[in-house]
Amino acid sequence: MSTFRGEAVGGVTAAILSVPSSIGYGVLALHGLGDQYVAHAILAGLFGATLVPLAALALGNRGPTIYAPRSILALLLGTVVLQTIVPAAAASGGWSVGQTLTVLFLVILLAGMFQALFGALGVGTLIKYIPAPVMAGFQNAVALLILLAQLGTLTGVPAAISPTDLRAYLAAVQPLSLAVGLGTALVIWRIRKLTARVPPVIAGLAAGTAAYYALAFLGFRGGLGRVVGPIPQAIPTPTYLAGFLAVPQQPELWAVLPALAGAAFSLAVVASLDILLCAKTLDGVTGRRAAGSQELLRLGLASAVAAPFGSLLSGINLSSSTANHRAGGRTALSATISALTVLGVALFAGPLIALLPRVVIAGTLVVVGIELMDRWSVRLFRDLATRRIADWRMPAIDLVMVTLVATVTILLNLMAAVVVGVALAVASFLLRMSRSVIRRSYRGDVMRSHRTRAPALMDALAREGRRIVVFELDGPLFFGTAEDLANRVEAILREDVLVVILDLRRVNDVDSTGGRIVAQVGDRVRGEKKHLLLSHPEANPRVARALRGFGVHAAVGADAIFADTDAALERAENLLIAALRVEAAEGDELPVSRLPAFEGLTLEECAIAERLLHRRCYRPGEVVIKEGNQDRSLFLIAKGTASVKIDLGPFRSKRLATFSPGTVFGEVALLDKQPRSATVTADEELVCYELSEDGFDALTSIHPRIAIHLLKNIGAELSRRLRRSTATVSQLES
């Protein structure tokens, strides 16, 4: 529930957290330009926490999210300064402060426009698919660069001395400056364990500044480094707009424009990803679901609008946004109060900001750098080093990606890192997707169709069912996976295999290479006088269209394509039975004496049983047993087949079992005296012998030996069915 007090307290709390970090990120972004730019850097950071959120509010933001400069964006902008702007200025004979800042904020303007373009095109949903190792590499590089950028300020060593000259560098270190900087970082790091009332950054700034001036008062000012110094007029005006408009009239800048545009594009990509990740994280705090593309469009336009005023590129400030929400901020009013509070600091607190020691700001950024390290990659390195991971291959590849992206970012530039990151993302995708498309495989001796056959045929399938192989496929069937499938089928054909079934239910895509290879597999199997069957080809409409378009249906034949794997298995079993030439004569009507249920009886006993049976004939599709009925008859099939099916909706059903000549059904209701549990219909012309409940009772009382044999044979059949089910479950679970 929103209240004005909650909005006000939340906005002021967020501003208190945003001011120190914005100052630090401004210094971080412009540090490569030299000390004369520090004041401009501080204003750029403060304006990023002021003008960008106000522009976002004007562009339609109605939430309590706090926008401010981000560490990763500040560091990457600092990289652009060092690798693009500084060399370009040197090549042009040196630029004035105004020209340099104009070029810098032009990059921010272009980055904002690129980011807005990403949002307008709806690519926010695409940028977030950059793999975690690539983003972790960027993040670790930024963290390390932040730490390296503070080294000179922390140690007090002049910029002329390179860290590579270790002896000279160590000799020039100012111990007091290092102590104040590290002490500031330590206070920020440890204050959380002492109190939750004081924001850590505020506590660190206060403690570090107090220590700095206490040492200065004692006469150690020379070993402490400088303070921020005077800040120029803080009233925000579009100072750099005229410079932007004058760029076409400055030929000396034309040569550097492509590099600036490339840097801006790279900055926009990383900024967009950072916004999407932060928005997703913030969703869990506020319970509000942010629209990624709208967020990119709004923030990109806001950054572009604020750039002529000298503002840094900004993103979502997670710590300030969370503090705002916890303090009661629920609407855009709290974000407005936060922005105006920061603006008040920029307008009226300039003299106080000018007194901040630079080493104290460096100490706060040290904590930022440490906390920015990607925890997942650090944990991954630790687990690999201690051998806690059994399967180390993919984690090791991830760690190599992290290291490579970070190295390229540090040694070359952001644009090169983006290119390497995208290339690694593609390579990672292909590597992972090129795993075997075969989810699992099984043989026909343990996984049968739902058709129940005569005992002789079931025994034959149990002995020779291994000649049927089913491959369950999973994932995309493309050039990276289809070749492996072809090799597996080629290997299986060298065994005594008669039928290969490809289960396509979990295939989600097929490219031209994958389709062509499946068609070639069909030709290869047919050339071996064997059979290739496809099941579930219509499970995915896109896959179905691709299979037809690539000629797979034509290659395997219409009689080799089945709606489900059960139907394909039944066809495979029929082919195997035909090849084995098993004597079963399913096409002829079986006399009572040859029904397996009466096995072990004499001809006289069979004749007695036959007098109690009623011969029934059913047309195809006619119902034999209706679910829910109270009749108790037992049926013995003499000719034809009948199926138990369940209804799955309009024009859809699933077969649970098919009964063939010689099999029994309906015995459950006869034995447990319960209503019928399923519906059974005739598949074709069906001839059954019906034993009614009264007939069974008469058989039990008058001819108990015949009844016992009947129950024994029925029990044996049920036992065989149960064993087959157990074997199937065991195979599928193994």
Residue, then its C-alpha position, 0 to 999 in steps of 0.5 A: m500500500s502506498t503512502f506519501r510518507g513511505e514514498a518520501v522516505g523511500g525516495v530519500t533513502a534511495a538518493i542517499l545510496s545513489v549519491p556516493s556510488s554515482i560520484g564514484y562511477g563518474v570518476l571511474a568512467l572519466h579517470g583515463l582523461g586525467d585529473q582536470y576532468v574529475a569535477h566533470a566526472i562527478l557531475a556526470g555521475l550525479f546527472g546520471a542519477t538525476l536527469v535520466p530518471l526524470a527523463a524516464l518519468a517524462l517518457g512514461n515510467r510509472g514504477p518505483t525503480i531507481y535509475a542511476p549510473r552502473s559500475i559495469l557501464a562506467l568501467l566500459l565507458g572508461t575503457v572506451v575513453l582509454q582505447t578510443i577517445v584518448p588515442a584519437a585526441a592524441a592523433s589529432g594533436g590534442w583536443s580541448v576539454g570541451q571537445t573531449l567531453t563533447v566526443l565522450f557524451l556523443v558516445i553516450l548519446l549514440a549508445g542510448m539511441f542504439q539501446a532505444l532501437f533495441g527496445a523498439l525492435g523488440v530484441g530485448t527478448l534476444i539479448k538475454y539469451i547471451p550465455a551465462p559464461v559470456m556475461a560472467g566473462f564481461q562481469n569479471a573483466v569489469a571487476l578486475l579493471i575497476l580494481l586495477a583502475q583504483l591502484g594508482t589512487l590507493t597507493g599514491v604512486p604517480a602515473a609515470i611509474s608503471p606497475t610493471d617496474l615492481r621495485a620502483y612502484l613499491a618504493a613509491v607507495q604511500p602507506l598512509s594513502l593505502a591505509v585510508g583507502l583499504g580502511t574505507a573498503l573494510v568499513i563498507w565490507r564489515i559494517r553490515k555485521l554491526t548495524a543495518r541502520v547505516p548504509p555501508v557506503i555512507a559509513g565507509l565515506a564518513a569513516g574514510t573522510a574522517a581518517y583522512y582529515a585526522l591524519a592531515f591535521l596531524g601533519f601527514r597531508g603529503g602522504l594522503g593524496r588529493v581531494v576532489g577539488p572544485i566542481p563547476q557550475a552544477i545547473p544542468t544545461p544542454t552544454y554539449l548539444a551545440g558540439f553535437l550539431a557541429v560534428p559534421q563541420q569538423p573533418e578531423l572527427w570524421a575518421v574516428l566516428p566509426a570507432l565511436a559508433g562501434a564503441a557505442f553499439s558495444l556499450a548499448v549491448v552490455a547496457s541492455l543486457d544489464i538492464l534486462l538482468c536487473a529488471k528480472t532480479l527486481d521483479g522478485v523484490t517488488g512483485r511487478r513484472a517489467a516489460g524488457s523491451q519497453e524498459l530498453l526503449r524508455l531508458g535508451l531515450a532517457s540516456a540520449v536526452a540526458a547526454p547533451f547535459g553531460s550525463l552518464l549512461s544509466g541503468i537500474n540501481l538494484s541497491s537503491s531500488t530495493a532500499n526504496h521498496r523496503a522503505g515504502g516506495r511503491t510508485a513513481l513519486s518515490a523515484t521522483i523524490s530520489a532524483l530531485t534529492v540527488l539534483g539538490v546535492a548537485l546544485f547545493a552540495g558542491p563545496l562539500i563534495a569538493l572536499l571528498p578525498r579521492v582515495v576514499i572514493a577509490g576505497t568504495l570502488v574497491v568494494v564495488g569491484i570485489e562484489l561485482m565478481d561473478r559468484w557462479s564462475v568463482r564457485l565453478f573454479r573452486d569446484l573444479a580445483t577441488r574436484r567436486i564435480a564428477d563430470w568436469r568437461m562442460p564446466a571446464i569449457d564454461l570456465v574457459m569461455v569466462t576466462l577468454v572473454a575476460t582476457v579479450t575485454i582487458l587486453l583488447n577492447l569491448m568491441a572485440a570482446v563482444v565479437v568473441g562473446v557472440a562467437l563463443a555463444v554460437a560455438s557453445f550452442l552448437l557444442r551443446m546441441s551437437r550432443s547425441v539426438i538419441r535420448r535412449s534406445y530399447r529393443g522389442d523383446v522388453m518393450r512390446s506393442h499393446r497387442t496381445r497375441a497367441p502364446a506361441l507368437m508372444d514366445a517368439l517375440a520374447r525370443e527374437g524381439r531384439r531384432i526390433v530397435v527403437f531410437e527415441l530422438d530428443g531435440p533438433l535434428f540438424f547437421g550437428t546431430a543427424e550424422d551421429l544418428a546415421n552412424r548409430v543406425e549403420a552400426i545397428l544394421r550390422e547386427d541381426v536387426l530387422v526393424v529400426i523405429l525412429d520415435l520423433r515425438r520429442v524432435n523440435d526442429v529439422d534442418s535440410t541436412g537432418g532431413r536429407i540424412v534421415a532420407q538416406v538412412g531410409d534408403r540404406v535400410r531398404g537396401e539391406k532388405k530391412h525396415l525403417l519406421l517413423s512414429h510421431p511424425e506429426a507431433n510437431p507441425r513444424v517438424a511434420r512440414a520439414l519432413r515432407g518438404f525434405g522428402v523423408h515421407a517419400a523416402v520411407g513410404a507411407d506404410a512406414i509412418f505411424a501416429d505413435t510408437d505403439a502402432a509402429l511396434e505392432r507393425a514391426e512385430n508383424l514384420l518379425i513374425a512374418a520373417l520368422r514364419v511362426e505357426a499361429a494361423e491367426g487368420d483362421e477361427l480357433p476351435v475351443s479345444r485350441l484356445p489357450a484358456f483350456e490348455g491341459l483339458t481332454l477333448e471330453e472336458c473341452a466339449i463340456a466347457e463348449r456347451l457352456l459357451h456362447r459363440r458371438c460375432y461382432r462387426p468392425g467398430e462394434v462394442v463388445i464391453k461397455e465401460g461401467n456395465q454390470d455384466r460379468s461375462l468372460f470372452l475368449i477370442a477365436k478370430g479377429t482382434a479387439s482393442v481397449k482404448i481411452d478417449l483423449g478428445p475429439f478424433r483422438s484416442k489411445r490404445l491400451a491393449t489389443f487382444s488377438p485370437g487365443t487371448v482372454f479379456g473381461e476376466v477382471a469383472l468376473l473375478d472381482k464382481q466390479p463394474r467394467s473398467a474399460t470399453v472394448t470394441a472389435d477392430e475387424e470381424l470378431v468371433c468370441y466365445e462368451l462364458s457368462e457369470d452363470g456359466f462360470d458358476a455352473l462350471t465351478s460347481i459341477h466341473p471343478r477340475i475344468a474351472i481350476h484349469l481355466l483359472k490356472n491358465i488365465g492366471a498364467e496369462l495375467s502373470r505373463r502380462l505382468r512380467r512383460s510390464t515389469a521388464t518394460v518399466s525396468q528397461l525404461e528406468s535403467 
